Amino acid sequence: MDSLSVEKLVVAALEGNRQAYAELVGGYYKSVYLTCLAILGRHADVEDAAQNAFLQAFIRLHSLSDPSKFGAWIIQIARNRCITLSVKQKKTFRFTSDPLDRTEPDHRFEDLLRAIGELPEEFRIPLVLYYFDGRNVKEVAEKTGISVSNVYLKLGNAIQQLHAILTREGNEP
């Protein structure tokens, strides 16, 4: 979604157009879901957190000062919601794959998901948005509220740490 159409949808939603907000949800759901997954790690918790983030955003939509920044704003709401959830539940991060995704387990994929789970959140979120959500660096920067150069640094650090984790365990990267 380009910022002009996002801005129009936000304005329409503020005027009571529920279809406009539904379009915003549809346009950003995957990014919000993957952000929640990067923080919580469990598919069972992620769906509720993502839906809750969109509900909170709908309630607080009037507080969004720049409608064209809806994407970064909803990602921040989701991120904050997930952090609150993980603190309340005192859960440690464990990135799990969805058992419905494959008929036979791919141990290399499972090792990669576990290794991603060991990354600090500041590296995990850009990594998931870039590699799993297919966002480019500029989009990752916009969604996370960090600079493009910082995204490159975080992706580089994430890859180095993943390599260290995977080779430490005797796995091939």
Secondary structure, 3 states (H helix, E strand, C coil): CCHHHHHHHHHHHHCCCHHHHHHHHHHHHHHHHHHHHHHHCCHHHHHHHHHHHHHHHHHCHHHCCCHHHHHHHHHHHHHHHHHHHHHHCCCCCCCCCCHHHCCCCCHHHHHHHHHHHHCCHHHHHHHHHHHHCCCCHHHHHHHHCCCHHHHHHHHHHHHHHHHHHHHHCCCCC
